[in-house]
Amino acid sequence: VQLQASGGGLVQAGGSLRLSCAASGRTFSNYGMGWFRQAPGKEREVVARISWNGGRTYYTNSVKGRFTISRDNAKNTVYLQMNSLKPEDTAVYYCAAYIPPSVEFAYWGQGTQVTVSS
């Protein structure tokens, strides 16, 4: 499974960005997907995750109501729509995949930098 994240950039507080993660190598609809982030000096944390068919989603508390994870299995792509961005959302964002029944994220893409200025 190869994952390619894109869509990061510099945005002012209150702005929006949409991250994309394109997958290749296996049947995309077979695996669950997630977005993680790592800020300087902090541990990596899960931001959101979505099941293979999009039926179940999870968000960390700090992004609930602002971020939306979605997927398009026809395009082999998962998205993270980020609205009302805050400076504390600044981090490198990574997409990752797991293959049920395992819940371990075994496949990782390269990161994309998101910087939110105040």
Phi, psi and omega in degrees: 000123177247134182236134180232110180268148178205170175106356179289172179168193180254130181216151177282155176304138184092349181276186183227153171215153172237120176269146176234150176223111180266133183246148176211162174108330177215173178292111187302322184289356178276346186233154175277158185229156177210160172243135177237165174214154177221118177268158181303129178078005181239161178282155176294140179227150176283136178261311182200156175215158183217141181286173187302327182252006180081003184286336179232136177227159177220141176228141170291152189302323187292345182245356181301134181085349180244324182252148176225125175262140179210169180214152175235100184293335177290334181255003181054043186222141172244147184237156169227105176274122184243115179245165179049049184295146180239156177306327180288354173277354179299126183182171166271128182256135181236142169258153182210160183228147171229152181246112178302148011278355175295147175249009178277131176283104187262346185234134186228143172265175174284161183278161172230131187279131172241123179236124180246118181267148181271000000 
